[in-house]
Amino acid sequence: MDQKIINLYDEYTHKPLSRSEFLKRLAILAGGTTAAITLLPLLEVNYANAATTSQEDLFTERITYPGVNGDMQAYVARPKEEKAYSTIIVIHENRGLNAHIEDVTRRAAKAGYLAIAPNALSTLGGTPANEDEARTKFQQLKADDNLQNFIKVFNYLAGRKDSNGKYGCVGFCWGGAMANSLAVNVPTLKAAVPFYGRQPAAEDVTKIKAAIQLHYGGLDERVNAGIPDFEEALKKNKINYELYIYEGANHAFHNDTAPTRYNKEAAELAWQRTINFFGKHLK
């Protein structure tokens, strides 16, 4: 598919670009309205493909914990054996907690972790089925309150007998930026793995205590523009980090419900590196 079309869809999913304007511009790139409508299923996520990881041999539940302005909802998965596990916070994209992120949470549990995926939209009524509505809700979130709502998951985890207090996090896109923010703001965090996430301000990098593993798609010009300053700050502050750029991969390359942007080879390699990284720093 023409990279200009993929870039347009990326703009649509991350900026205040209305669906009507997106479709209008897509029709121009595709050569007509009919062609644009034909391309839509190849661009938009399909959650029918999300459930790739079974719940067999896993304990799962849905919980709530106190947030800044109401209860936060979260999905939890871990191995069935009752014991204390190293714990991974899984952070969704700018669509809220959905079937795909729940599947990723089960993948972390299958690797031997207690995994918990909070929903940033909990206090706004949860994740709507319509993705445009979901992205609109994200614009209503107050940044400081939202950060605190994710920080508060650590308070909740401290009271769980199946968590051993060794914490890591992994986030994707919007969640990648949040993973970076948690690395800056949670000194007890041992490992953070942001996938194609917006980088923190260079002056905040000095606060990071966690080891960092960074994953970027080589074609993701929007997010990648922040890599040089971030890497310079990581080096300057002697932060333990790994950085991987997957050539030929787009933003959201790990999301197997995004048919055009998903890159199976890059996704599987990045996830294996992620699990190895957690194994090194959390176990």
ChimeraX attribute file (.defattr): number of C-alpha atoms within 10 A of each C-alpha:
attribute: neighborCount
match mode: 1-to-1
recipient: residues
	/A:1	11
	/A:2	8
	/A:3	10
	/A:4	12
	/A:5	19
	/A:6	18
	/A:7	17
	/A:8	16
	/A:9	20
	/A:10	18
	/A:11	14
	/A:12	18
	/A:13	19
	/A:14	12
	/A:15	11
	/A:16	12
	/A:17	14
	/A:18	12
	/A:19	12
	/A:20	9
	/A:21	11
	/A:22	15
	/A:23	19
	/A:24	15
	/A:25	18
	/A:26	23
	/A:27	18
	/A:28	13
	/A:29	16
	/A:30	20
	/A:31	11
	/A:32	13
	/A:33	16
	/A:34	10
	/A:35	14
	/A:36	19
	/A:37	14
	/A:38	11
	/A:39	17
	/A:40	13
	/A:41	13
	/A:42	14
	/A:43	18
	/A:44	16
	/A:45	20
	/A:46	15
	/A:47	13
	/A:48	10
	/A:49	13
	/A:50	19
	/A:51	16
	/A:52	13
	/A:53	14
	/A:54	11
	/A:55	18
	/A:56	11
	/A:57	12
	/A:58	16
	/A:59	16
	/A:60	20
	/A:61	11
	/A:62	12
	/A:63	14
	/A:64	16
	/A:65	16
	/A:66	14
	/A:67	19
	/A:68	15
	/A:69	12
	/A:70	13
	/A:71	14
	/A:72	22
	/A:73	21
	/A:74	21
	/A:75	21
	/A:76	21
	/A:77	26
	/A:78	29
	/A:79	22
	/A:80	15
	/A:81	11
	/A:82	10
	/A:83	12
	/A:84	15
	/A:85	23
	/A:86	20
	/A:87	27
	/A:88	25
	/A:89	25
	/A:90	28
	/A:91	30
	/A:92	26
	/A:93	22
	/A:94	21
	/A:95	23
	/A:96	25
	/A:97	24
	/A:98	19
	/A:99	16
	/A:100	24
	/A:101	23
	/A:102	25
	/A:103	18
	/A:104	24
	/A:105	28
	/A:106	31
	/A:107	21
	/A:108	26
	/A:109	26
	/A:110	21
	/A:111	15
	/A:112	20
	/A:113	26
	/A:114	28
	/A:115	30
	/A:116	28
	/A:117	29
	/A:118	26
	/A:119	24
	/A:120	27
	/A:121	22
	/A:122	20
	/A:123	17
	/A:124	16
	/A:125	8
	/A:126	17
	/A:127	19
	/A:128	17
	/A:129	11
	/A:130	9
	/A:131	16
	/A:132	16
	/A:133	12
	/A:134	18
	/A:135	21
	/A:136	13
	/A:137	20
	/A:138	18
	/A:139	12
	/A:140	10
	/A:141	15
	/A:142	9
	/A:143	11
	/A:144	9
	/A:145	13
	/A:146	19
	/A:147	17
	/A:148	14
	/A:149	24
	/A:150	23
	/A:151	16
	/A:152	16
	/A:153	20
	/A:154	17
	/A:155	12
	/A:156	12
	/A:157	19
	/A:158	12
	/A:159	10
	/A:160	11
	/A:161	12
	/A:162	18
	/A:163	20
	/A:164	16
	/A:165	20
	/A:166	17
	/A:167	25
	/A:168	27
	/A:169	27
	/A:170	28
	/A:171	24
	/A:172	27
	/A:173	22
	/A:174	21
	/A:175	25
	/A:176	27
	/A:177	22
	/A:178	27
	/A:179	31
	/A:180	27
	/A:181	23
	/A:182	23
	/A:183	28
	/A:184	20
	/A:185	18
	/A:186	16
	/A:187	12
	/A:188	16
	/A:189	22
	/A:190	20
	/A:191	28
	/A:192	33
	/A:193	32
	/A:194	28
	/A:195	29
	/A:196	28
	/A:197	26
	/A:198	24
	/A:199	23
	/A:200	19
	/A:201	15
	/A:202	16
	/A:203	10
	/A:204	13
	/A:205	25
	/A:206	15
	/A:207	14
	/A:208	25
	/A:209	19
	/A:210	24
	/A:211	19
	/A:212	23
	/A:213	21
	/A:214	23
	/A:215	25
	/A:216	28
	/A:217	25
	/A:218	17
	/A:219	18
	/A:220	21
	/A:221	13
	/A:222	13
	/A:223	17
	/A:224	18
	/A:225	12
	/A:226	16
	/A:227	15
	/A:228	10
	/A:229	13
	/A:230	18
	/A:231	19
	/A:232	13
	/A:233	19
	/A:234	18
	/A:235	12
	/A:236	12
	/A:237	15
	/A:238	12
	/A:239	18
	/A:240	14
	/A:241	16
	/A:242	14
	/A:243	12
	/A:244	14
	/A:245	17
	/A:246	19
	/A:247	12
	/A:248	12
	/A:249	21
	/A:250	24
	/A:251	26
	/A:252	24
	/A:253	29
	/A:254	26
	/A:255	21
	/A:256	20
	/A:257	21
	/A:258	21
	/A:259	16
	/A:260	19
	/A:261	23
	/A:262	19
	/A:263	21
	/A:264	14
	/A:265	12
	/A:266	21
	/A:267	20
	/A:268	13
	/A:269	12
	/A:270	22
	/A:271	18
	/A:272	12
	/A:273	17
	/A:274	22
	/A:275	16
	/A:276	13
	/A:277	20
	/A:278	27
	/A:279	15
	/A:280	10
	/A:281	16
	/A:282	20
	/A:283	12
